[in-house]
Amino acid sequence: MKKELRQIFTEVDNETLDLSKILAAGSVITGLGLSIYSVVCGNHSFDMVSFGSGIGLLFAGTAALLKFKKESNVDKTAD
């Protein structure tokens, strides 16, 4: 089981953790947990589509931010 989880949550080299896979799995688990909680404890429905859209937009915004961000902590004298 440990080997399978390592293969799922790492990059091709099976050593480097892939943050996007971990965040995606966490988002799915959070969505399922919130839907169970809202139905059982809150007695109302949970809109998984809205939750998924919000998480997707959050991931897209973060990816765009990281892609277009200027590197601010680069030591120019190290060349």
Number of C-alpha atoms within 10 A of each C-alpha: 6 7 8 8 10 14 15 15 19 17 14 11 8 14 11 11 16 14 12 13 14 13 14 14 13 12 16 15 12 13 19 14 11 16 19 15 15 15 12 11 9 11 10 11 12 17 12 14 10 10 17 14 11 12 17 14 12 12 15 12 12 11 13 11 11 11 9 8 9 9 8 6 6 8 8 6 5 5 4
